[in-house]
Amino acid sequence: MDLEAIRSNLRAVIDFLSSSGRPAPGVIAVVKANAYGHGAHQVALALEGAGAAMLACADIEEAIALRDAGVRAPILVFGALSVSNLDGIFEYDLTPTISTPGAARALQAAAARHSARLRCHLKIDTGMNRLGFRHDNLPGALPEVAASPNLEIGAVYTHFATADLPDHPAFGLQRERFERALAALPSMGIQAPVRHAANSAALLRDERVWYDFVRPGLLLYGIVPPPLAATIPLRPALSLHSRIVAVKGVRAGEGAGYGLLNLADGATTLAVVPAGYADGLDLRLAGRGHMLVRGRRAPVVGSVCMDMTTIDVTGMDVKPGDEVVIIGEQGGESIGMREAAAGVGTIPYELLCRVGTRIQRIY
Ligand SMILES: *Cc1c(COP(=O)(O)O)cnc(C)c1O
């Protein structure tokens, strides 16, 4: 994990946000899911040091882990919180999201119990139909929130469902609904001093949704959400390395691994890499994916097993101990997360989150 890449990606995003001529929004750096697999503790401290205004994670437990790591920046919790133990919010000074009437009641009750005035962010559902108060039912739901004596609305936000689908009309529609909701809030007793909406894809594609803060995740890890093109100079922070642990020859017609997939056409040299699906490698890599050995792409053959994968190194001079690059660069060749994800029919987000706990993170 290249923490300097993460710091430099944050600076590149801040530079991009400063390029429009108007005051640049602040950055709420998203570090949920163990900082997209990179290691929440190290990444959060790096982002805090490099100028993130706030960090965001999925639930109270993730946020507490950040505080335990020494994070002092404000921490926004995205999750629903309607059925959670909320004590950690007070003990660890977290900023919860009010995204349902149930969450508002639970937070109000907990804040009253702690004799606290709790600063929250309010989430409006402008069409994603996941968390948030429905944009078309605000007068029905928000007065109760506004009247909660122990809750203070520090910010209002929404989340886009189609920011990474450039031609989808829902993106513009969600923006308009959010604008209308913001305009209507004061009449329901809610002053929204701060607004935010944009994830990585949204901040890349439309300045109008930058508001006061943006909420990038993937960009900070150096990856542009597919299918968008890179308009910011970013460096991937994660590379995944292993070593060959065995080399062996197989004869024509023989296969390797469970199911004996991909029967060899002729004499073939296989190398065993000690990483499998327990480490996050996708089963569908078999017969599709590659790994880098000695600066060349070696096809994954045979099945991806729990702890091992075999690659075809025929004609290459490899021996146990040779470095294998699963994601990253070697000798001028590279395999990026976007390519790896596309090759197995998923998104980089999923592959990042799957990088197994057994894999040693080296910073
Ligand atoms: C995960 C998440 C983000 C960050 O999304 P990226 O696509 O990684 O930039 C922003 N906002 C919310 C509410 C999220 O859940």
The ligand as an SDF file (V2000), in Angstrom:
LIG
                    3D

 15 15  0  0  0  0  0  0  0  0999 V2000
  -19.1580    4.7710   -0.5240 C   0  0  0  0  0  0  0  0  0  0  0  0
  -19.7980    6.1120   -0.5290 C   0  0  0  0  0  0  0  0  0  0  0  0
  -19.1720    7.2080   -1.1280 C   0  0  0  0  0  0  0  0  0  0  0  0
  -17.8750    7.0960   -1.9040 C   0  0  0  0  0  0  0  0  0  0  0  0
  -18.1080    6.4960   -3.1570 O   0  0  0  0  0  0  0  0  0  0  0  0
  -16.9610    6.4050   -4.2720 P   0  0  0  0  0  0  0  0  0  0  0  0
  -17.6810    5.9540   -5.4800 O   0  0  0  0  0  0  0  0  0  0  0  0
  -15.9730    5.4120   -3.7840 O   0  0  0  0  0  0  0  0  0  0  0  0
  -16.3750    7.7530   -4.4090 O   0  0  0  0  0  0  0  0  0  0  0  0
  -19.7680    8.4420   -1.0000 C   0  0  0  0  0  0  0  0  0  0  0  0
  -20.9430    8.5780   -0.3470 N   0  0  0  0  0  0  0  0  0  0  0  0
  -21.5910    7.5420    0.2170 C   0  0  0  0  0  0  0  0  0  0  0  0
  -22.8940    7.7650    0.9130 C   0  0  0  0  0  0  0  0  0  0  0  0
  -21.0520    6.2740    0.1330 C   0  0  0  0  0  0  0  0  0  0  0  0
  -21.6950    5.2440    0.6830 O   0  0  0  0  0  0  0  0  0  0  0  0
  1  2  1  0
  2  3  1  0
  2 14  2  0
  3  4  1  0
  3 10  2  0
  4  5  1  0
  5  6  1  0
  6  7  2  0
  6  8  1  0
  6  9  1  0
 10 11  1  0
 11 12  2  0
 12 13  1  0
 12 14  1  0
 14 15  1  0
M  END
$$$$
